[in-house]
Amino acid sequence: MKNRLTILYDTQSFLQRDLIKLARNPTLFGTLLVEPLVLFLVFSQVFQKLSLFLPGSSGGYLGFLTPGIVLISALVCSPQSGISLANDLNSGLLSKMLLTPADRPAILLGRLLTDVLVVTAQSTLTIVVAIALGVRIATGMPGVLLILFTVAYFELALSGIFLAVGMKTRKTETLNALSGFLFLPVIFFSSAMFPVSFLPSWAQAISNYNPVSYASAVIRELVQGGLSVGTLTTAYVAIGIISIATFAATLYQFRKVIS
């Protein structure tokens, strides 16, 4: 019981430290918060005529696009864990943390919880703007809560990639390049921004195995109504497999760092 309380206290301390660090960099926080919203407004206006081809979608293309932009919040936020940890390694701050009696896992947990809070704020803002523009969340407040949980779950799976790479390379430039290299293909070769039927056949094949498509299907059904158990199970199992793989790599690299 004492050990559990200790790790909770230490996690809270590192979470507070990361939130203070973020608050002292309002440019970064503002960019993280607003970037998905800007993409949402731009895409919804540029491609609004696609509503003619989505007669069954509540809110037209705006309603179709909302789940994809909510997921982009997770994509935008996930590199920050790796970048923050790489900076702590390079500055020597992580070495000082390891000299304290704090539980080692609390260092990672505090950083991950920070990202969860940020992505929840991003997603909430996007949903509020979508509702203001006429999108109706058919499943109501329970659906909104499940959307936020799904996005946070997906973000944690992605963060593991950048934590592992950040500890391995210790270079923020590498993490920024990796995020750009990964995000554009996984977004556009999925059902996040456009219906799969709009894609060429080879891109449809990629989309069928893209975890972004699975996650966006869950959120889209929550927005449109009628979430099926099959859709939810497939998405959560896929994200769970990614989480296991990425956090295994993260823990491996973290053990090398602390040793």
C-alpha positions as a printed NumPy array, in Angstrom:
array([[  0.   ,   0.   ,   0.   ],
       [  2.841,   2.351,   0.863],
       [  4.554,   1.698,  -2.471],
       [  1.338,   2.462,  -4.339],
       [  0.898,   5.738,  -2.488],
       [  4.533,   6.61 ,  -3.145],
       [  4.296,   6.119,  -6.897],
       [  1.033,   8.098,  -6.979],
       [  2.641,  10.967,  -5.081],
       [  5.75 ,  10.882,  -7.276],
       [  3.65 ,  10.74 , -10.451],
       [  1.686,  13.754,  -9.237],
       [  4.941,  15.609,  -8.572],
       [  6.319,  14.917, -12.048],
       [  2.949,  15.748, -13.612],
       [  2.934,  19.082, -11.796],
       [  6.489,  19.735, -12.906],
       [  5.648,  19.015, -16.569],
       [  2.52 ,  21.179, -16.451],
       [  4.487,  24.09 , -14.968],
       [  7.115,  23.595, -17.666],
       [  4.384,  23.72 , -20.32 ],
       [  2.756,  26.782, -18.749],
       [  6.089,  28.602, -18.968],
       [  6.107,  27.995, -22.706],
       [  2.759,  29.497, -23.786],
       [  3.794,  29.512, -27.448],
       [  4.154,  25.731, -27.433],
       [  0.933,  25.189, -25.506],
       [ -0.99 ,  27.593, -27.719],
       [  0.321,  25.927, -30.879],
       [ -0.596,  22.454, -29.62 ],
       [ -4.059,  23.651, -28.673],
       [ -4.857,  25.607, -31.819],
       [ -3.177,  23.574, -34.592],
       [ -5.911,  20.898, -34.883],
       [ -8.549,  23.615, -34.733],
       [ -6.932,  25.535, -37.602],
       [ -6.792,  22.348, -39.701],
       [-10.435,  21.71 , -38.861],
       [-11.544,  25.149, -40.032],
       [ -9.383,  25.055, -43.174],
       [-10.392,  21.559, -44.336],
       [-14.069,  22.08 , -43.516],
       [-14.164,  25.166, -45.733],
       [-11.939,  23.986, -48.586],
       [-13.719,  20.659, -48.983],
       [-17.244,  21.642, -47.942],
       [-18.604,  20.635, -51.36 ],
       [-17.855,  17.026, -50.438],
       [-21.073,  17.197, -48.393],
       [-22.884,  16.513, -51.68 ],
       [-21.267,  13.058, -51.737],
       [-22.02 ,  12.289, -48.087],
       [-25.827,  12.352, -47.92 ],
       [-25.952,   9.928, -44.991],
       [-23.516,  11.861, -42.837],
       [-24.968,  14.081, -40.107],
       [-23.573,  17.572, -40.615],
       [-22.246,  16.747, -44.088],
       [-18.494,  16.853, -44.545],
       [-18.122,  18.857, -41.326],
       [-19.624,  15.972, -39.371],
       [-17.486,  13.471, -41.249],
       [-14.319,  15.497, -40.702],
       [-14.757,  16.032, -36.945],
       [-13.52 ,  12.551, -35.882],
       [-10.451,  12.863, -38.095],
       [ -9.461,  16.233, -36.672],
       [-10.007,  14.981, -33.124],
       [ -7.543,  12.176, -33.87 ],
       [ -5.06 ,  14.661, -35.306],
       [ -4.954,  16.135, -31.798],
       [ -3.364,  12.876, -30.64 ],
       [ -0.93 ,  12.886, -33.554],
       [  0.125,  16.475, -32.852],
       [  0.604,  15.898, -29.126],
       [  2.341,  12.505, -29.099],
       [  5.897,  13.661, -30.056],
       [  6.032,  15.978, -27.039],
       [  6.814,  13.161, -24.598],
       [  9.893,  12.125, -26.533],
       [ 10.995,  15.712, -27.1  ],
       [ 10.645,  16.583, -23.402],
       [ 12.538,  13.488, -22.287],
       [ 15.296,  14.06 , -24.853],
       [ 15.705,  17.619, -23.557],
       [ 15.89 ,  16.351, -19.976],
       [ 18.564,  13.838, -20.986],
       [ 20.645,  16.425, -22.838],
       [ 20.4  ,  19.003, -20.045],
       [ 21.331,  16.492, -17.354],
       [ 18.036,  17.05 , -15.553],
       [ 17.007,  13.409, -15.909],
       [ 20.242,  12.323, -14.236],
       [ 19.371,  14.566, -11.283],
       [ 15.865,  13.072, -11.136],
       [ 17.365,   9.599, -10.966],
       [ 19.425,  10.605,  -7.928],
       [ 16.238,  11.324,  -5.984],
       [ 14.332,   8.549,  -4.15 ],
       [ 11.362,   8.98 ,  -6.515],
       [  9.952,   5.893,  -8.204],
       [ 11.449,   5.574, -11.675],
       [  8.168,   4.736, -13.485],
       [  6.675,   7.959, -12.11 ],
       [  8.969,   9.931, -14.442],
       [  7.319,   8.359, -17.484],
       [  3.822,   8.355, -15.99 ],
       [  3.978,  12.06 , -15.16 ],
       [  5.018,  12.903, -18.711],
       [  2.33 ,  10.695, -20.257],
       [ -0.418,  12.118, -18.058],
       [  0.622,  15.603, -19.149],
       [  0.058,  14.594, -22.764],
       [ -3.298,  13.053, -21.873],
       [ -4.438,  16.349, -20.337],
       [ -3.226,  18.345, -23.343],
       [ -4.862,  16.054, -25.909],
       [ -8.086,  16.109, -23.891],
       [ -8.055,  19.919, -23.983],
       [ -7.337,  19.894, -27.732],
       [-10.119,  17.422, -28.464],
       [-12.618,  19.191, -26.242],
       [-11.972,  22.501, -28.   ],
       [-12.402,  20.863, -31.413],
       [-15.68 ,  19.229, -30.371],
       [-17.014,  22.5  , -28.951],
       [-16.212,  24.33 , -32.19 ],
       [-17.752,  21.516, -34.25 ],
       [-20.979,  21.711, -32.226],
       [-20.996,  25.501, -32.616],
       [-20.745,  25.025, -36.397],
       [-23.739,  22.689, -36.452],
       [-22.348,  19.189, -35.845],
       [-24.557,  17.134, -33.547],
       [-23.015,  14.409, -31.38 ],
       [-25.745,  11.792, -31.68 ],
       [-24.615,   9.836, -28.61 ],
       [-24.671,  12.907, -26.355],
       [-22.396,  13.475, -23.39 ],
       [-21.608,   9.738, -22.876],
       [-20.435,   9.682, -26.484],
       [-18.264,  12.765, -25.97 ],
       [-16.63 ,  11.155, -22.932],
       [-15.936,   7.961, -24.878],
       [-14.496,  10.039, -27.737],
       [-12.094,  11.738, -25.317],
       [-11.126,   8.387, -23.799],
       [-10.495,   6.88 , -27.244],
       [ -8.307,   9.805, -28.296],
       [ -6.309,   9.641, -25.039],
       [ -5.862,   5.88 , -25.454],
       [ -4.658,   6.357, -29.031],
       [ -2.317,   9.177, -27.994],
       [ -0.681,   7.005, -25.321],
       [  0.035,   4.295, -27.897],
       [  1.693,   6.837, -30.192],
       [  3.667,   8.481, -27.378],
       [  5.478,   5.22 , -26.747],
       [  7.077,   5.478, -30.192],
       [  8.509,   8.909, -29.532],
       [  9.59 ,   8.126, -25.975],
       [ 11.637,   5.181, -27.223],
       [ 13.159,   7.149, -30.118],
       [ 13.801,  10.173, -27.905],
       [ 15.747,   8.122, -25.367],
       [ 17.614,   6.289, -28.113],
       [ 18.681,   9.288, -30.216],
       [ 18.416,  12.168, -27.688],
       [ 17.799,  14.472, -30.662],
       [ 14.663,  16.58 , -30.947],
       [ 15.358,  17.14 , -34.653],
       [ 15.016,  13.404, -35.241],
       [ 11.694,  13.329, -33.417],
       [ 10.324,  16.261, -35.411],
       [ 11.404,  14.644, -38.675],
       [  9.9  ,  11.304, -37.625],
       [  6.567,  12.901, -36.753],
       [  6.355,  14.594, -40.152],
       [  7.346,  11.385, -41.922],
       [  4.731,   9.281, -40.106],
       [  1.774,  11.583, -39.746],
       [  0.99 ,  12.633, -43.309],
       [  0.778,   9.043, -44.659],
       [ -1.21 ,   7.683, -41.708],
       [ -3.692,  10.577, -41.917],
       [ -4.284,  10.628, -45.664],
       [ -4.131,   6.85 , -46.142],
       [ -6.994,   6.395, -43.711],
       [-10.67 ,   7.221, -43.339],
       [ -9.902,  10.187, -41.074],
       [-10.2  ,  12.963, -43.665],
       [-12.072,  11.372, -46.58 ],
       [-14.235,   8.285, -47.155],
       [-12.154,   5.249, -48.071],
       [-14.083,   4.972, -51.344],
       [-12.506,   8.276, -52.444],
       [ -9.023,   6.731, -52.314],
       [ -7.349,   4.715, -55.097],
       [ -7.498,   0.95 , -54.64 ],
       [ -3.907,   0.618, -53.402],
       [ -4.502,   3.356, -50.803],
       [ -7.73 ,   1.647, -49.726],
       [ -5.728,  -1.49 , -49.005],
       [ -3.407,   0.52 , -46.749],
       [ -6.358,   2.21 , -45.062],
       [ -7.885,  -1.147, -44.158],
       [ -4.863,  -1.877, -41.947],
       [ -4.305,   1.657, -40.699],
       [ -4.982,   2.059, -36.944],
       [ -6.083,   5.645, -37.6  ],
       [ -8.958,   4.242, -39.663],
       [ -9.993,   1.981, -36.783],
       [ -9.91 ,   4.794, -34.231],
       [-11.682,   7.274, -36.518],
       [-14.412,   4.673, -37.181],
       [-15.149,   4.52 , -33.444],
       [-15.321,   8.304, -33.09 ],
       [-17.339,   8.702, -36.29 ],
       [-19.938,   6.197, -35.128],
       [-20.145,   8.037, -31.8  ],
       [-20.73 ,  11.299, -33.677],
       [-23.203,   9.822, -36.152],
       [-24.824,   7.366, -33.729],
       [-24.897,   3.579, -33.653],
       [-21.497,   2.486, -32.324],
       [-21.139,  -1.251, -32.838],
       [-19.318,  -3.631, -30.52 ],
       [-17.289,  -4.919, -33.462],
       [-15.981,  -1.471, -34.386],
       [-15.083,  -0.682, -30.788],
       [-13.406,  -4.038, -30.176],
       [-11.372,  -3.966, -33.395],
       [-10.104,  -0.437, -32.706],
       [ -9.24 ,  -1.02 , -29.062],
       [ -7.462,  -4.309, -29.77 ],
       [ -5.431,  -2.687, -32.567],
       [ -4.485,   0.273, -30.365],
       [ -3.7  ,  -2.133, -27.513],
       [ -1.289,  -4.117, -29.683],
       [  0.473,  -0.892, -30.688],
       [  0.624,   0.156, -27.027],
       [  2.231,  -3.121, -25.97 ],
       [  4.854,  -2.887, -28.717],
       [  5.691,   0.784, -28.194],
       [  5.836,   0.648, -24.41 ],
       [  7.963,  -2.491, -24.5  ],
       [ 10.447,  -0.464, -26.559],
       [ 10.065,   2.487, -24.182],
       [ 10.734,   0.408, -21.066],
       [ 13.717,  -1.238, -22.747],
       [ 15.268,   2.133, -23.555],
       [ 14.37 ,   3.533, -20.128],
       [ 16.141,   0.652, -18.37 ],
       [ 19.228,   1.358, -20.46 ],
       [ 19.074,   5.048, -19.497],
       [ 18.694,   4.489, -15.761],
       [ 21.381,   1.807, -15.686]])
